[in-house]
Amino acid sequence: MRFSVYLNAVIPLLTFVHGQDTCLKEVKSAFEAANIPEDISITFDPTVLLEVTLPQTSGDSITLHAGVQVPREDTAGPPTFSIDPSTAAAAGPGPFVIAAVDPDAPPTVAQIRHFLGSDFTVNGGPLTNSTPAISPFRQPSPPAGSGAHRYTFLLFNQPVNFDEQTVVTSNTSVQLFNISAFAAATGLGSPIGGTFMLVAPAA
């Protein structure tokens, strides 16, 4: 399996290496090496560097670098989101939709939706949203005995009337989510940015 080969190659190098993404080509290459676009049926050609930062109860916050492995105990969140200033002009002011999915959950429940929020706008710092998240952030919880899961964050331009969609609501199960089908049904199109982290089961 291509993803297993990727994990074997990079986990020793990425464990405990944190720092924001600084190059669109590197982010795209990391997604492709991890086989994410194929596995979740998206086209990923980012024009924006999405920064995802996980607060910590002690020590510095962790800002993800695409493909970094993060210990589960450091992923409680909820994360904050921002756009790297170097790509802010390409992003525009918003609004944006942000989704997070786990494509590596057991096949009977995958994908699991770990976050879905809309109405994010640029406000001189972290992205802020003016409406409650449709699906609040869920801490990664890969089952015992599994390998590291690819927790994937995606940024979309928000189409007009998105807030009227009823494909996914706060009452919709987070299991058996399909980000590609959801994006098609709601007019999101392809993501304009993204990043991901690897999280293994707690020891």
CYANA upper distance limits for C-alpha pairs under 8 A (distance plus 0.5 A):
  1 MET  CA      5 VAL  CA      7.08
  2 ARG  CA      6 TYR  CA      6.78
  2 ARG  CA     34 ALA  CA      7.98
  2 ARG  CA     35 ASN  CA      7.48
  3 PHE  CA      7 LEU  CA      6.71
  3 PHE  CA     33 ALA  CA      8.08
  3 PHE  CA     34 ALA  CA      5.87
  3 PHE  CA     35 ASN  CA      6.64
  4 SER  CA      8 ASN  CA      6.74
  5 VAL  CA      9 ALA  CA      6.78
  6 TYR  CA     10 VAL  CA      6.71
  6 TYR  CA     33 ALA  CA      6.96
  6 TYR  CA     34 ALA  CA      6.53
  7 LEU  CA     11 ILE  CA      6.01
  7 LEU  CA     34 ALA  CA      8.33
  8 ASN  CA     12 PRO  CA      8.16
  9 ALA  CA     13 LEU  CA      8.42
 10 VAL  CA     14 LEU  CA      6.57
 11 ILE  CA     15 THR  CA      6.36
 11 ILE  CA     68 VAL  CA      8.34
 11 ILE  CA     69 GLN  CA      7.25
 13 LEU  CA     17 VAL  CA      8.32
 14 LEU  CA     67 GLY  CA      7.84
 14 LEU  CA     68 VAL  CA      5.69
 14 LEU  CA     69 GLN  CA      6.39
 15 THR  CA     68 VAL  CA      6.96
 15 THR  CA     69 GLN  CA      5.44
 15 THR  CA     70 VAL  CA      7.34
 16 PHE  CA     68 VAL  CA      7.95
 16 PHE  CA     69 GLN  CA      7.04
 16 PHE  CA     70 VAL  CA      7.03
 17 VAL  CA     68 VAL  CA      6.94
 17 VAL  CA     69 GLN  CA      8.08
 18 HIS  CA     62 ILE  CA      6.86
 18 HIS  CA     63 THR  CA      6.78
 18 HIS  CA     64 LEU  CA      6.48
 18 HIS  CA     65 HIS  CA      6.50
 18 HIS  CA     68 VAL  CA      7.21
 19 GLY  CA     62 ILE  CA      7.80
 19 GLY  CA     63 THR  CA      5.94
 19 GLY  CA     64 LEU  CA      6.37
 19 GLY  CA     65 HIS  CA      5.86
 20 GLN  CA     51 GLU  CA      6.88
 20 GLN  CA     63 THR  CA      5.89
 20 GLN  CA     64 LEU  CA      5.95
 20 GLN  CA     65 HIS  CA      5.38
 21 ASP  CA     26 GLU  CA      8.49
 21 ASP  CA     27 VAL  CA      7.46
 21 ASP  CA     49 LEU  CA      7.23
 21 ASP  CA     50 LEU  CA      8.39
 21 ASP  CA     51 GLU  CA      7.73
 21 ASP  CA     64 LEU  CA      7.77
 21 ASP  CA     65 HIS  CA      5.54
 21 ASP  CA     66 ALA  CA      7.13
 22 THR  CA     49 LEU  CA      7.71
 22 THR  CA     84 ASP  CA      8.45
 23 CYS  CA     27 VAL  CA      6.96
 23 CYS  CA     49 LEU  CA      8.11
 24 LEU  CA     28 LYS  CA      6.71
 24 LEU  CA     46 PRO  CA      6.90
 24 LEU  CA     47 THR  CA      7.39
 24 LEU  CA     48 VAL  CA      7.74
 24 LEU  CA     49 LEU  CA      7.04
 25 LYS  CA     29 SER  CA      6.56
 26 GLU  CA     30 ALA  CA      6.57
 27 VAL  CA     31 PHE  CA      6.80
 27 VAL  CA     46 PRO  CA      8.48
 27 VAL  CA     66 ALA  CA      6.43
 27 VAL  CA    194 GLY  CA      8.33
 27 VAL  CA    195 THR  CA      7.45
 28 LYS  CA     32 GLU  CA      6.73
 28 LYS  CA     44 PHE  CA      7.44
 28 LYS  CA     45 ASP  CA      7.04
 28 LYS  CA     46 PRO  CA      7.34
 29 SER  CA     33 ALA  CA      6.47
 30 ALA  CA     34 ALA  CA      6.66
 30 ALA  CA     66 ALA  CA      6.79
 30 ALA  CA     67 GLY  CA      6.93
 31 PHE  CA     35 ASN  CA      6.69
 31 PHE  CA     36 ILE  CA      5.94
 31 PHE  CA     37 PRO  CA      7.25
 31 PHE  CA     44 PHE  CA      8.48
 31 PHE  CA     66 ALA  CA      8.08
 31 PHE  CA     67 GLY  CA      8.35
 31 PHE  CA    195 THR  CA      8.36
 31 PHE  CA    196 PHE  CA      8.50
 32 GLU  CA     36 ILE  CA      6.66
 32 GLU  CA     37 PRO  CA      7.03
 34 ALA  CA     67 GLY  CA      8.42
 35 ASN  CA     39 ASP  CA      6.64
 36 ILE  CA     40 ILE  CA      6.58
 37 PRO  CA     41 SER  CA      6.05
 37 PRO  CA     42 ILE  CA      5.42
 37 PRO  CA     43 THR  CA      6.55
 37 PRO  CA     44 PHE  CA      6.69
 38 GLU  CA     42 ILE  CA      7.16
 39 ASP  CA    103 PRO  CA      7.83
 40 ILE  CA    103 PRO  CA      7.39
 40 ILE  CA    178 ASN  CA      8.01
 40 ILE  CA    179 ILE  CA      7.50
 40 ILE  CA    180 SER  CA      7.05
 41 SER  CA    180 SER  CA      6.36
 42 ILE  CA    180 SER  CA      6.43
 42 ILE  CA    190 SER  CA      7.17
 43 THR  CA    190 SER  CA      6.42
 43 THR  CA    191 PRO  CA      8.04
 44 PHE  CA    190 SER  CA      7.29
 44 PHE  CA    191 PRO  CA      6.91
 44 PHE  CA    192 ILE  CA      8.03
 44 PHE  CA    193 GLY  CA      8.38
 45 ASP  CA    191 PRO  CA      8.22
 45 ASP  CA    192 ILE  CA      7.45
 45 ASP  CA    193 GLY  CA      8.27
 46 PRO  CA    191 PRO  CA      7.47
 46 PRO  CA    192 ILE  CA      5.23
 46 PRO  CA    193 GLY  CA      5.16
 46 PRO  CA    194 GLY  CA      7.72
 47 THR  CA     87 THR  CA      7.66
 47 THR  CA     90 ALA  CA      7.11
 47 THR  CA     91 ALA  CA      8.01
 47 THR  CA    192 ILE  CA      6.01
 47 THR  CA    193 GLY  CA      6.75
 48 VAL  CA     83 ILE  CA      7.49
 48 VAL  CA     84 ASP  CA      7.98
 48 VAL  CA     87 THR  CA      5.71
 48 VAL  CA     88 ALA  CA      7.60
 48 VAL  CA     90 ALA  CA      7.08
 48 VAL  CA     91 ALA  CA      6.57
 48 VAL  CA    192 ILE  CA      6.37
 48 VAL  CA    193 GLY  CA      5.39
 48 VAL  CA    194 GLY  CA      8.42
 49 LEU  CA     83 ILE  CA      6.30
 49 LEU  CA     84 ASP  CA      5.95
 49 LEU  CA     87 THR  CA      6.77
 49 LEU  CA    193 GLY  CA      6.22
 49 LEU  CA    194 GLY  CA      7.40
 50 LEU  CA     81 PHE  CA      7.63
 50 LEU  CA     82 SER  CA      6.60
 50 LEU  CA     83 ILE  CA      5.44
 50 LEU  CA     84 ASP  CA      7.02
 50 LEU  CA    155 LEU  CA      7.56
 50 LEU  CA    193 GLY  CA      6.03
 50 LEU  CA    194 GLY  CA      5.91
 50 LEU  CA    195 THR  CA      7.14
 51 GLU  CA     63 THR  CA      7.20
 51 GLU  CA     64 LEU  CA      7.35
 51 GLU  CA     81 PHE  CA      6.11
 51 GLU  CA     82 SER  CA      5.54
 51 GLU  CA     83 ILE  CA      6.21
 51 GLU  CA     84 ASP  CA      7.06
 51 GLU  CA    195 THR  CA      8.07
 52 VAL  CA     63 THR  CA      6.12
 52 VAL  CA     64 LEU  CA      6.22
 52 VAL  CA     79 PRO  CA      6.79
 52 VAL  CA     80 THR  CA      6.37
 52 VAL  CA     81 PHE  CA      5.35
 52 VAL  CA     82 SER  CA      7.24
 52 VAL  CA    195 THR  CA      8.11
 53 THR  CA     61 SER  CA      7.00
 53 THR  CA     62 ILE  CA      5.89
 53 THR  CA     63 THR  CA      4.61
 53 THR  CA     64 LEU  CA      6.79
 53 THR  CA     79 PRO  CA      5.77
 53 THR  CA     80 THR  CA      5.73
 53 THR  CA     81 PHE  CA      6.93
 54 LEU  CA     61 SER  CA      6.10
 54 LEU  CA     62 ILE  CA      5.54
 54 LEU  CA     63 THR  CA      6.78
 54 LEU  CA     64 LEU  CA      8.45
 54 LEU  CA     74 ASP  CA      8.00
 54 LEU  CA     75 THR  CA      6.91
 54 LEU  CA     76 ALA  CA      8.15
 54 LEU  CA     77 GLY  CA      5.80
 54 LEU  CA     78 PRO  CA      7.16
 54 LEU  CA     79 PRO  CA      5.08
 54 LEU  CA     80 THR  CA      7.18
 55 PRO  CA     60 ASP  CA      8.01
 55 PRO  CA     61 SER  CA      5.04
 55 PRO  CA     62 ILE  CA      7.01
 55 PRO  CA     77 GLY  CA      6.33
 55 PRO  CA     78 PRO  CA      7.76
 55 PRO  CA     79 PRO  CA      7.03
 55 PRO  CA     80 THR  CA      8.44
 56 GLN  CA     60 ASP  CA      6.95
 56 GLN  CA     61 SER  CA      5.75
 56 GLN  CA     62 ILE  CA      7.94
 56 GLN  CA     74 ASP  CA      7.09
 56 GLN  CA     77 GLY  CA      8.15
 64 LEU  CA     68 VAL  CA      7.09
 64 LEU  CA    195 THR  CA      7.75
 64 LEU  CA    196 PHE  CA      7.73
 64 LEU  CA    197 MET  CA      7.28
 65 HIS  CA    195 THR  CA      7.50
 65 HIS  CA    196 PHE  CA      7.92
 65 HIS  CA    197 MET  CA      7.99
 66 ALA  CA    195 THR  CA      5.39
 66 ALA  CA    196 PHE  CA      5.53
 66 ALA  CA    197 MET  CA      6.77
 67 GLY  CA    150 ARG  CA      8.43
 67 GLY  CA    195 THR  CA      8.06
 67 GLY  CA    196 PHE  CA      6.07
 67 GLY  CA    197 MET  CA      5.50
 67 GLY  CA    198 LEU  CA      6.65
 68 VAL  CA    196 PHE  CA      7.89
 68 VAL  CA    197 MET  CA      5.58
 68 VAL  CA    198 LEU  CA      6.46
 69 GLN  CA    197 MET  CA      6.17
 69 GLN  CA    198 LEU  CA      4.88
 69 GLN  CA    199 VAL  CA      6.33
 70 VAL  CA     74 ASP  CA      7.18
 70 VAL  CA     75 THR  CA      7.73
 70 VAL  CA    197 MET  CA      7.12
 70 VAL  CA    198 LEU  CA      6.65
 70 VAL  CA    199 VAL  CA      6.02
 70 VAL  CA    200 ALA  CA      8.49
 71 PRO  CA     75 THR  CA      7.56
 71 PRO  CA    199 VAL  CA      6.62
 71 PRO  CA    200 ALA  CA      7.50
 71 PRO  CA    202 ALA  CA      8.04
 72 ARG  CA     76 ALA  CA      8.14
 72 ARG  CA    140 PRO  CA      7.26
 72 ARG  CA    141 SER  CA      7.93
 72 ARG  CA    199 VAL  CA      6.40
 72 ARG  CA    200 ALA  CA      7.22
 72 ARG  CA    201 PRO  CA      7.39
 72 ARG  CA    202 ALA  CA      6.48
 73 GLU  CA    202 ALA  CA      7.99
 75 THR  CA    139 GLN  CA      6.59
 75 THR  CA    140 PRO  CA      7.33
 76 ALA  CA    138 ARG  CA      8.46
 76 ALA  CA    139 GLN  CA      5.72
 76 ALA  CA    140 PRO  CA      8.32
 77 GLY  CA    137 PHE  CA      8.02
 77 GLY  CA    139 GLN  CA      7.46
 78 PRO  CA    137 PHE  CA      6.41
 78 PRO  CA    138 ARG  CA      8.47
 78 PRO  CA    139 GLN  CA      8.45
 79 PRO  CA    137 PHE  CA      8.32
 80 THR  CA    126 PRO  CA      7.16
 80 THR  CA    127 LEU  CA      8.00
 81 PHE  CA    126 PRO  CA      6.09
 81 PHE  CA    127 LEU  CA      5.97
 82 SER  CA    122 VAL  CA      8.29
 82 SER  CA    125 GLY  CA      7.21
 82 SER  CA    126 PRO  CA      4.95
 82 SER  CA    127 LEU  CA      5.51
 83 ILE  CA     87 THR  CA      7.51
 83 ILE  CA     88 ALA  CA      6.62
 83 ILE  CA     91 ALA  CA      8.40
 83 ILE  CA    122 VAL  CA      8.45
 83 ILE  CA    126 PRO  CA      7.99
 83 ILE  CA    127 LEU  CA      7.97
 84 ASP  CA     88 ALA  CA      6.73
 85 PRO  CA     89 ALA  CA      8.31
 87 THR  CA     91 ALA  CA      6.98
 88 ALA  CA     92 GLY  CA      6.79
 91 ALA  CA    192 ILE  CA      8.48
 92 GLY  CA    122 VAL  CA      8.43
 93 PRO  CA    121 THR  CA      6.29
 93 PRO  CA    122 VAL  CA      5.70
 94 GLY  CA    119 ASP  CA      8.14
 94 GLY  CA    120 PHE  CA      7.03
 94 GLY  CA    121 THR  CA      5.26
 94 GLY  CA    122 VAL  CA      6.97
 94 GLY  CA    157 ASN  CA      7.33
 94 GLY  CA    158 GLN  CA      7.77
 95 PRO  CA    118 SER  CA      7.94
 95 PRO  CA    119 ASP  CA      5.51
 95 PRO  CA    120 PHE  CA      5.61
 95 PRO  CA    121 THR  CA      5.44
 95 PRO  CA    157 ASN  CA      7.04
 95 PRO  CA    158 GLN  CA      6.01
 96 PHE  CA    118 SER  CA      6.53
 96 PHE  CA    119 ASP  CA      6.19
 96 PHE  CA    120 PHE  CA      5.39
 96 PHE  CA    121 THR  CA      6.93
 96 PHE  CA    155 LEU  CA      7.27
 96 PHE  CA    156 PHE  CA      6.06
 96 PHE  CA    157 ASN  CA      5.19
 96 PHE  CA    158 GLN  CA      5.14
 97 VAL  CA    116 LEU  CA      7.86
 97 VAL  CA    117 GLY  CA      6.22
 97 VAL  CA    118 SER  CA      4.82
 97 VAL  CA    119 ASP  CA      6.96
 97 VAL  CA    120 PHE  CA      6.95
 97 VAL  CA    155 LEU  CA      6.40
 97 VAL  CA    156 PHE  CA      5.57
 97 VAL  CA    157 ASN  CA      6.76
 97 VAL  CA    158 GLN  CA      5.99
 98 ILE  CA    115 PHE  CA      7.97
 98 ILE  CA    116 LEU  CA      6.27
 98 ILE  CA    117 GLY  CA      5.93
 98 ILE  CA    118 SER  CA      6.97
 98 ILE  CA    120 PHE  CA      8.40
 98 ILE  CA    153 PHE  CA      7.54
 98 ILE  CA    154 LEU  CA      6.14
 98 ILE  CA    155 LEU  CA      5.21
 98 ILE  CA    156 PHE  CA      6.81
 99 ALA  CA    113 ARG  CA      8.10
 99 ALA  CA    114 HIS  CA      8.01
 99 ALA  CA    115 PHE  CA      5.79
 99 ALA  CA    116 LEU  CA      4.93
 99 ALA  CA    117 GLY  CA      7.09
 99 ALA  CA    153 PHE  CA      6.21
 99 ALA  CA    154 LEU  CA      5.80
 99 ALA  CA    155 LEU  CA      7.24
100 ALA  CA    113 ARG  CA      6.55
100 ALA  CA    114 HIS  CA      5.59
100 ALA  CA    115 PHE  CA      5.30
100 ALA  CA    116 LEU  CA      7.03
100 ALA  CA    151 TYR  CA      7.29
100 ALA  CA    152 THR  CA      5.81
100 ALA  CA    153 PHE  CA      4.80
100 ALA  CA    154 LEU  CA      6.78
101 VAL  CA    111 GLN  CA      6.84
101 VAL  CA    112 ILE  CA      6.09
101 VAL  CA    113 ARG  CA      5.12
101 VAL  CA    114 HIS  CA      5.83
101 VAL  CA    115 PHE  CA      7.59
101 VAL  CA    151 TYR  CA      6.34
101 VAL  CA    152 THR  CA      5.85
101 VAL  CA    153 PHE  CA      7.24
101 VAL  CA    179 ILE  CA      8.13
102 ASP  CA    110 ALA  CA      7.62
102 ASP  CA    111 GLN  CA      6.04
102 ASP  CA    112 ILE  CA      5.69
102 ASP  CA    113 ARG  CA      7.11
102 ASP  CA    114 HIS  CA      7.56
102 ASP  CA    149 HIS  CA      7.31
102 ASP  CA    150 ARG  CA      6.55
102 ASP  CA    151 TYR  CA      5.38
102 ASP  CA    152 THR  CA      6.90
103 PRO  CA    110 ALA  CA      6.31
103 PRO  CA    111 GLN  CA      5.22
103 PRO  CA    112 ILE  CA      7.33
103 PRO  CA    149 HIS  CA      8.10
103 PRO  CA    150 ARG  CA      7.28
103 PRO  CA    151 TYR  CA      7.95
104 ASP  CA    110 ALA  CA      7.22
104 ASP  CA    111 GLN  CA      7.62
104 ASP  CA    149 HIS  CA      5.91
104 ASP  CA    150 ARG  CA      7.04
105 ALA  CA    109 VAL  CA      6.97
105 ALA  CA    110 ALA  CA      5.42
105 ALA  CA    111 GLN  CA      6.77
105 ALA  CA    112 ILE  CA      7.14
105 ALA  CA    142 PRO  CA      7.70
105 ALA  CA    149 HIS  CA      7.99
106 PRO  CA    110 ALA  CA      6.34
107 PRO  CA    111 GLN  CA      8.37
108 THR  CA    176 LEU  CA      8.09
109 VAL  CA    175 GLN  CA      5.59
109 VAL  CA    176 LEU  CA      5.41
110 ALA  CA    175 GLN  CA      6.63
110 ALA  CA    176 LEU  CA      5.49
110 ALA  CA    177 PHE  CA      7.18
111 GLN  CA    175 GLN  CA      6.66
111 GLN  CA    176 LEU  CA      5.65
111 GLN  CA    177 PHE  CA      5.44
111 GLN  CA    178 ASN  CA      6.60
112 ILE  CA    174 VAL  CA      5.94
112 ILE  CA    175 GLN  CA      5.15
112 ILE  CA    176 LEU  CA      6.69
112 ILE  CA    177 PHE  CA      6.31
113 ARG  CA    135 SER  CA      8.13
113 ARG  CA    174 VAL  CA      5.36
113 ARG  CA    175 GLN  CA      7.03
113 ARG  CA    177 PHE  CA      6.60
114 HIS  CA    135 SER  CA      7.68
114 HIS  CA    136 PRO  CA      7.84
114 HIS  CA    137 PHE  CA      5.94
114 HIS  CA    138 ARG  CA      5.39
114 HIS  CA    139 GLN  CA      7.79
114 HIS  CA    140 PRO  CA      8.18
114 HIS  CA    174 VAL  CA      7.80
115 PHE  CA    133 ALA  CA      8.18
115 PHE  CA    134 ILE  CA      8.26
115 PHE  CA    135 SER  CA      5.65
115 PHE  CA    136 PRO  CA      5.92
115 PHE  CA    137 PHE  CA      5.13
115 PHE  CA    138 ARG  CA      7.14
116 LEU  CA    133 ALA  CA      6.59
116 LEU  CA    134 ILE  CA      5.98
116 LEU  CA    135 SER  CA      5.37
116 LEU  CA    136 PRO  CA      7.27
116 LEU  CA    137 PHE  CA      8.21
117 GLY  CA    129 ASN  CA      8.27
117 GLY  CA    132 PRO  CA      7.73
117 GLY  CA    133 ALA  CA      4.81
117 GLY  CA    134 ILE  CA      5.90
117 GLY  CA    135 SER  CA      7.18
117 GLY  CA    136 PRO  CA      8.16
118 SER  CA    129 ASN  CA      7.16
118 SER  CA    131 THR  CA      7.57
118 SER  CA    133 ALA  CA      7.25
118 SER  CA    134 ILE  CA      8.11
118 SER  CA    158 GLN  CA      7.81
118 SER  CA    163 ASP  CA      8.06
119 ASP  CA    128 THR  CA      8.38
119 ASP  CA    129 ASN  CA      5.52
119 ASP  CA    130 SER  CA      6.37
119 ASP  CA    131 THR  CA      6.95
119 ASP  CA    158 GLN  CA      7.90
120 PHE  CA    127 LEU  CA      6.22
120 PHE  CA    128 THR  CA      5.62
120 PHE  CA    129 ASN  CA      4.60
120 PHE  CA    130 SER  CA      7.43
121 THR  CA    127 LEU  CA      5.93
121 THR  CA    128 THR  CA      6.09
121 THR  CA    129 ASN  CA      6.82
122 VAL  CA    126 PRO  CA      7.54
122 VAL  CA    127 LEU  CA      5.61
122 VAL  CA    128 THR  CA      7.35
123 ASN  CA    127 LEU  CA      6.79
123 ASN  CA    128 THR  CA      7.32
134 ILE  CA    168 VAL  CA      8.20
134 ILE  CA    169 THR  CA      6.43
134 ILE  CA    170 SER  CA      5.57
135 SER  CA    169 THR  CA      8.20
135 SER  CA    170 SER  CA      6.38
135 SER  CA    174 VAL  CA      8.31
140 PRO  CA    151 TYR  CA      8.03
140 PRO  CA    199 VAL  CA      7.54
141 SER  CA    201 PRO  CA      7.14
142 PRO  CA    146 SER  CA      7.28
142 PRO  CA    147 GLY  CA      8.47
142 PRO  CA    148 ALA  CA      7.83
142 PRO  CA    149 HIS  CA      7.14
142 PRO  CA    199 VAL  CA      7.85
142 PRO  CA    200 ALA  CA      6.79
142 PRO  CA    201 PRO  CA      5.55
143 PRO  CA    201 PRO  CA      6.46
144 ALA  CA    201 PRO  CA      5.99
144 ALA  CA    202 ALA  CA      7.97
145 GLY  CA    201 PRO  CA      7.82
146 SER  CA    200 ALA  CA      7.96
146 SER  CA    201 PRO  CA      7.43
147 GLY  CA    200 ALA  CA      6.39
147 GLY  CA    201 PRO  CA      7.83
148 ALA  CA    198 LEU  CA      6.08
148 ALA  CA    199 VAL  CA      5.45
148 ALA  CA    200 ALA  CA      4.37
148 ALA  CA    201 PRO  CA      7.43
149 HIS  CA    197 MET  CA      8.50
149 HIS  CA    198 LEU  CA      5.90
149 HIS  CA    199 VAL  CA      5.90
149 HIS  CA    200 ALA  CA      6.75
150 ARG  CA    196 PHE  CA      6.85
150 ARG  CA    197 MET  CA      6.29
150 ARG  CA    198 LEU  CA      5.38
150 ARG  CA    199 VAL  CA      7.40
151 TYR  CA    196 PHE  CA      5.92
151 TYR  CA    197 MET  CA      5.85
151 TYR  CA    198 LEU  CA      6.76
151 TYR  CA    199 VAL  CA      7.80
152 THR  CA    194 GLY  CA      7.85
152 THR  CA    195 THR  CA      6.61
152 THR  CA    196 PHE  CA      4.79
152 THR  CA    197 MET  CA      7.20
153 PHE  CA    194 GLY  CA      5.81
153 PHE  CA    195 THR  CA      5.89
153 PHE  CA    196 PHE  CA      6.29
154 LEU  CA    191 PRO  CA      6.49
154 LEU  CA    192 ILE  CA      8.18
154 LEU  CA    193 GLY  CA      6.42
154 LEU  CA    194 GLY  CA      4.81
154 LEU  CA    195 THR  CA      7.31
155 LEU  CA    191 PRO  CA      5.87
155 LEU  CA    192 ILE  CA      6.26
155 LEU  CA    193 GLY  CA      5.49
155 LEU  CA    194 GLY  CA      6.25
156 PHE  CA    188 LEU  CA      6.76
156 PHE  CA    189 GLY  CA      7.97
156 PHE  CA    190 SER  CA      7.39
156 PHE  CA    191 PRO  CA      5.11
156 PHE  CA    192 ILE  CA      6.04
156 PHE  CA    193 GLY  CA      7.64
157 ASN  CA    188 LEU  CA      7.02
157 ASN  CA    191 PRO  CA      7.93
157 ASN  CA    192 ILE  CA      7.62
158 GLN  CA    162 PHE  CA      7.10
158 GLN  CA    188 LEU  CA      6.75
159 PRO  CA    187 GLY  CA      6.87
159 PRO  CA    188 LEU  CA      6.76
161 ASN  CA    165 GLN  CA      7.77
162 PHE  CA    186 THR  CA      7.10
162 PHE  CA    187 GLY  CA      8.36
165 GLN  CA    186 THR  CA      7.16
167 VAL  CA    182 PHE  CA      7.73
167 VAL  CA    185 ALA  CA      8.10
167 VAL  CA    186 THR  CA      8.18
168 VAL  CA    172 THR  CA      6.18
173 SER  CA    177 PHE  CA      8.49
178 ASN  CA    182 PHE  CA      6.57
179 ILE  CA    183 ALA  CA      6.48
180 SER  CA    184 ALA  CA      6.77
181 ALA  CA    185 ALA  CA      6.57
182 PHE  CA    186 THR  CA      6.62
183 ALA  CA    187 GLY  CA      6.34
183 ALA  CA    188 LEU  CA      5.19
183 ALA  CA    189 GLY  CA      6.28
183 ALA  CA    190 SER  CA      7.96
184 ALA  CA    188 LEU  CA      6.91
184 ALA  CA    189 GLY  CA      6.74
